[in-house]
Amino acid sequence: MTRLLLLMTLLALAMPGSPANAGDNRGFIHGTVTLQSGEQHTGFLRWDAEEAFWDDLFNSRQTQLPWLDYVDMNELMAERRREYFATHGMLDRLMWTLHNKGDEVRLSRLFISKFGDLEAIEIDEDENITLVIRDGARVPVRGYANDVSSDIIVYPADGEPVELEWDDLANIAFSQAPEQAAPYAERLYGTVETTEGGFEGFIQWDQSECTSTDILDGDKQEIPMGDLRTLTKNRRGSSDIVLRNGESFTMTGTNDVEGGNRGVMVENPDFGRVTIPWNRFQSINFADGMGSGPGRDDFPPITPLFGTVTGTEGESWTGRLVYDLDEAWSHDIFNGVSRDLEFDIPFALINSIEKREEGACRLSLASGLELELGDSQDTGDEHAGVLVFSDGNDIPAYIPWSRVSFITFAH
């Protein structure tokens, strides 16, 4: 696996830089927020102190799973029971039986999408939340992440930023920022060295700080992220800092610079997003002039997933695919873990998925990268199987995960 990640490093380092300059605004989330009172605010948008860019991930939980209508619930329950019992002992089996003694299958699925694939967010008077996708689809969601509860900061073209409480919102309509609108900061970009190799791309430090004006906190210092040149974890678990002006020192005492760090996110067009935990992090070197990332208009059209599923007995099904009974579109996100590194990969980047042993999958990406991932629902843990709509049929074939061997996508 280390060798695969080293290959990722070499490819990422060879990746040409963004043609945009450091002051461009195209990657910043922008839109109009309408309050329940009817008051409107237009400008750059930021989810509290976190998401600020179109390729950041919006997270919540789906409240409706329409693809379940195509599955025999008794067959799905029997499949989940077989899969669980095959890998768990007597006590776990008993607890599973007690938890699932009802007639209804308890199936829950997250919603994960890049902000650039959202058209709008609607919140009604009863606080029901509906996401409007760029292709017009509507997805009701609720809870799971603070993306559906955070205050929204609006940076207008003129005037001071305005912080709006989520409970006061009625609608967020996304739009590309006007070319003349000056961004409120620059986006962070760098190369992260880890115990598993290096990753280059746009940075979100501690799953929060992602712009030059965000603050790196220590017990005695507060430093704008844009002032950093390098940050290296030392043997004591704290951080050695080198600033752009050459000054160097050690920072301690907070989650930003010690073991409480929630992880460093790296966004790269070759593999999507990887979150690197502190125990795998070694150092980061920041770079200038890489722009703000893809604009909303740079996101490709959303298309259904098509491909071929090969079964464990050599049989095959070809047509439109629904993976794990919820991922059916090119913008949907595949999740998996490799040696503590968490990957979020758009299905549009995946050429094939090979089922491996012990709840793992080997992914071949369009960039030529290969990853073996596990420890997630998408890689086998409570996977609900695959639907295939072949030859224009309205009724799909349902392939339980235990019968899947290989999936090839046709993009």
ChimeraX attribute file (.defattr): number of C-alpha atoms within 10 A of each C-alpha:
attribute: neighborCount
match mode: 1-to-1
recipient: residues
	/A:1	14
	/A:2	13
	/A:3	10
	/A:4	14
	/A:5	20
	/A:6	15
	/A:7	17
	/A:8	23
	/A:9	20
	/A:10	14
	/A:11	16
	/A:12	19
	/A:13	15
	/A:14	10
	/A:15	14
	/A:16	8
	/A:17	12
	/A:18	13
	/A:19	11
	/A:20	16
	/A:21	14
	/A:22	17
	/A:23	16
	/A:24	23
	/A:25	29
	/A:26	24
	/A:27	25
	/A:28	30
	/A:29	26
	/A:30	28
	/A:31	21
	/A:32	19
	/A:33	25
	/A:34	18
	/A:35	19
	/A:36	15
	/A:37	9
	/A:38	10
	/A:39	10
	/A:40	14
	/A:41	18
	/A:42	19
	/A:43	26
	/A:44	27
	/A:45	26
	/A:46	20
	/A:47	23
	/A:48	19
	/A:49	16
	/A:50	21
	/A:51	23
	/A:52	25
	/A:53	28
	/A:54	27
	/A:55	26
	/A:56	20
	/A:57	20
	/A:58	20
	/A:59	20
	/A:60	20
	/A:61	18
	/A:62	19
	/A:63	17
	/A:64	13
	/A:65	14
	/A:66	9
	/A:67	15
	/A:68	16
	/A:69	9
	/A:70	14
	/A:71	20
	/A:72	10
	/A:73	14
	/A:74	12
	/A:75	12
	/A:76	19
	/A:77	17
	/A:78	11
	/A:79	19
	/A:80	21
	/A:81	16
	/A:82	12
	/A:83	17
	/A:84	16
	/A:85	16
	/A:86	10
	/A:87	10
	/A:88	12
	/A:89	10
	/A:90	9
	/A:91	9
	/A:92	13
	/A:93	16
	/A:94	13
	/A:95	11
	/A:96	15
	/A:97	13
	/A:98	10
	/A:99	10
	/A:100	14
	/A:101	10
	/A:102	9
	/A:103	9
	/A:104	10
	/A:105	14
	/A:106	9
	/A:107	11
	/A:108	11
	/A:109	16
	/A:110	17
	/A:111	21
	/A:112	20
	/A:113	20
	/A:114	18
	/A:115	21
	/A:116	29
	/A:117	24
	/A:118	23
	/A:119	20
	/A:120	21
	/A:121	21
	/A:122	18
	/A:123	21
	/A:124	12
	/A:125	11
	/A:126	6
	/A:127	14
	/A:128	11
	/A:129	20
	/A:130	20
	/A:131	19
	/A:132	18
	/A:133	19
	/A:134	16
	/A:135	12
	/A:136	11
	/A:137	11
	/A:138	16
	/A:139	17
	/A:140	19
	/A:141	19
	/A:142	19
	/A:143	15
	/A:144	14
	/A:145	13
	/A:146	14
	/A:147	19
	/A:148	20
	/A:149	15
	/A:150	17
	/A:151	19
	/A:152	22
	/A:153	21
	/A:154	24
	/A:155	21
	/A:156	21
	/A:157	17
	/A:158	9
	/A:159	7
	/A:160	9
	/A:161	15
	/A:162	14
	/A:163	15
	/A:164	18
	/A:165	14
	/A:166	17
	/A:167	15
	/A:168	15
	/A:169	24
	/A:170	21
	/A:171	20
	/A:172	24
	/A:173	16
	/A:174	25
	/A:175	20
	/A:176	19
	/A:177	22
	/A:178	12
	/A:179	9
	/A:180	9
	/A:181	15
	/A:182	16
	/A:183	20
	/A:184	17
	/A:185	18
	/A:186	24
	/A:187	30
	/A:188	27
	/A:189	27
	/A:190	19
	/A:191	21
	/A:192	25
	/A:193	19
	/A:194	19
	/A:195	14
	/A:196	21
	/A:197	20
	/A:198	21
	/A:199	26
	/A:200	25
	/A:201	27
	/A:202	26
	/A:203	26
	/A:204	23
	/A:205	24
	/A:206	22
	/A:207	19
	/A:208	21
	/A:209	24
	/A:210	26
	/A:211	25
	/A:212	18
	/A:213	17
	/A:214	20
	/A:215	18
	/A:216	21
	/A:217	18
	/A:218	19
	/A:219	12
	/A:220	9
	/A:221	11
	/A:222	12
	/A:223	15
	/A:224	14
	/A:225	22
	/A:226	23
	/A:227	16
	/A:228	23
	/A:229	20
	/A:230	20
	/A:231	22
	/A:232	20
	/A:233	21
	/A:234	13
	/A:235	7
	/A:236	8
	/A:237	15
	/A:238	21
	/A:239	23
	/A:240	17
	/A:241	21
	/A:242	18
	/A:243	16
	/A:244	13
	/A:245	9
	/A:246	9
	/A:247	10
	/A:248	15
	/A:249	9
	/A:250	15
	/A:251	22
	/A:252	19
	/A:253	16
	/A:254	16
	/A:255	17
	/A:256	24
	/A:257	26
	/A:258	19
	/A:259	17
	/A:260	13
	/A:261	16
	/A:262	17
	/A:263	24
	/A:264	22
	/A:265	27
	/A:266	24
	/A:267	21
	/A:268	19
	/A:269	17
	/A:270	18
	/A:271	23
	/A:272	19
	/A:273	23
	/A:274	22
	/A:275	22
	/A:276	28
	/A:277	20
	/A:278	20
	/A:279	14
	/A:280	17
	/A:281	20
	/A:282	20
	/A:283	19
	/A:284	24
	/A:285	16
	/A:286	21
	/A:287	17
	/A:288	14
	/A:289	17
	/A:290	22
	/A:291	22
	/A:292	26
	/A:293	26
	/A:294	19
	/A:295	20
	/A:296	24
	/A:297	14
	/A:298	12
	/A:299	15
	/A:300	12
	/A:301	11
	/A:302	15
	/A:303	13
	/A:304	15
	/A:305	22
	/A:306	21
	/A:307	19
	/A:308	19
	/A:309	26
	/A:310	19
	/A:311	18
	/A:312	14
	/A:313	9
	/A:314	11
	/A:315	11
	/A:316	15
	/A:317	20
	/A:318	19
	/A:319	21
	/A:320	23
	/A:321	27
	/A:322	21
	/A:323	23
	/A:324	22
	/A:325	22
	/A:326	23
	/A:327	22
	/A:328	21
	/A:329	19
	/A:330	19
	/A:331	25
	/A:332	23
	/A:333	24
	/A:334	21
	/A:335	21
	/A:336	25
	/A:337	19
	/A:338	17
	/A:339	16
	/A:340	16
	/A:341	19
	/A:342	21
	/A:343	22
	/A:344	20
	/A:345	23
	/A:346	21
	/A:347	23
	/A:348	23
	/A:349	23
	/A:350	23
	/A:351	19
	/A:352	22
	/A:353	21
	/A:354	17
	/A:355	23
	/A:356	16
	/A:357	8
	/A:358	12
	/A:359	17
	/A:360	21
	/A:361	24
	/A:362	17
	/A:363	22
	/A:364	18
	/A:365	19
	/A:366	15
	/A:367	14
	/A:368	14
	/A:369	16
	/A:370	21
	/A:371	21
	/A:372	20
	/A:373	24
	/A:374	24
	/A:375	19
	/A:376	18
	/A:377	16
	/A:378	22
	/A:379	27
	/A:380	23
	/A:381	16
	/A:382	18
	/A:383	21
	/A:384	25
	/A:385	23
	/A:386	24
	/A:387	27
	/A:388	23
	/A:389	18
	/A:390	18
	/A:391	10
	/A:392	9
	/A:393	11
	/A:394	9
	/A:395	12
	/A:396	20
	/A:397	18
	/A:398	20
	/A:399	21
	/A:400	19
	/A:401	23
	/A:402	17
	/A:403	17
	/A:404	20
	/A:405	19
	/A:406	19
	/A:407	23
	/A:408	17
	/A:409	20
	/A:410	15
	/A:411	15
